[in-house]
């Protein structure tokens, strides 16, 4: 930026559409009023595991803290029972 020129104030940046507002993700377990997370439901658990085999974070999945803990333990149980792989192929 040349000397003497100022950056535009933040207000002008937001008016030009620099920042996109993100919608808050809703916990699917709370929305569907599911009582518990079943470790045998592999198709559901695959949504919460990355392609590398890692459990996805709350901010990525949109789960509440209680259901994220239940998902993590269900994924670990499913891995132990050989329903889900520990790593990617």
C-alpha positions in Angstrom: 0.0 0.0 0.0 1.5 3.4 -1.0 2.4 5.8 1.7 -0.3 8.2 2.7 -3.2 5.8 1.7 -5.3 4.4 4.5 -7.1 1.1 4.7 -10.9 1.3 4.4 -12.7 1.0 7.8 -14.1 -2.4 8.7 -17.7 -1.2 8.0 -16.9 -0.7 4.3 -15.3 -4.1 4.1 -18.4 -5.8 5.5 -20.7 -3.8 3.1 -18.7 -5.1 0.2 -19.3 -8.7 1.2 -15.8 -9.5 2.5 -17.1 -11.7 5.4 -19.7 -14.4 5.0 -21.9 -15.1 8.0 -22.0 -18.8 8.9 -25.1 -20.5 10.1 -24.8 -22.4 13.4 -25.0 -26.1 12.9 -27.6 -28.0 14.8 -27.0 -31.3 16.6 -28.8 -34.0 14.6 -29.3 -36.1 17.7 -31.1 -33.3 19.5 -33.1 -32.4 16.4 -34.3 -36.0 15.9 -34.6 -36.6 19.7 -32.5 -39.7 19.6 -32.2 -41.3 23.0 -28.6 -42.7 22.5 -26.0 -43.2 19.9 -25.8 -46.8 18.8 -22.3 -48.2 18.1 -23.9 -50.8 15.7 -25.3 -48.0 13.4 -22.2 -47.8 11.2 -23.8 -45.7 8.4 -24.5 -43.0 11.0 -21.1 -43.2 12.6 -19.3 -42.8 9.3 -20.6 -39.3 9.1 -18.6 -38.4 12.2 -15.3 -40.1 11.0 -13.0 -38.5 8.4 -11.7 -40.4 5.4 -8.4 -40.8 7.3 -10.3 -42.5 10.2 -10.2 -39.6 12.7 -13.2 -38.6 14.8 -14.4 -35.2 13.5 -14.5 -32.2 15.9 -17.7 -30.7 17.3 -17.3 -27.5 15.3 -17.2 -29.5 12.1 -20.1 -31.9 12.9 -22.3 -29.4 14.8 -22.9 -31.9 17.7 -23.6 -30.7 21.2 -21.0 -31.6 23.8 -23.1 -34.5 25.3 -23.7 -36.1 22.0 -20.2 -35.6 20.8 -18.9 -37.6 23.8 -21.4 -40.3 23.0 -20.4 -40.3 19.3 -16.7 -40.6 20.3 -17.3 -43.6 22.6 -19.6 -45.2 20.0 -16.9 -44.9 17.4 -14.4 -46.4 19.7 -16.7 -49.3 20.5 -17.4 -49.9 16.8 -13.6 -49.9 16.1 -13.1 -52.4 18.9 -15.8 -54.6 17.4 -14.3 -54.3 13.9 -17.3 -52.5 12.5 -15.3 -49.4 11.7 -11.6 -49.3 10.6 -9.0 -47.6 12.8 -7.3 -46.0 9.8 -8.0 -45.4 6.1 -7.1 -48.1 3.6 
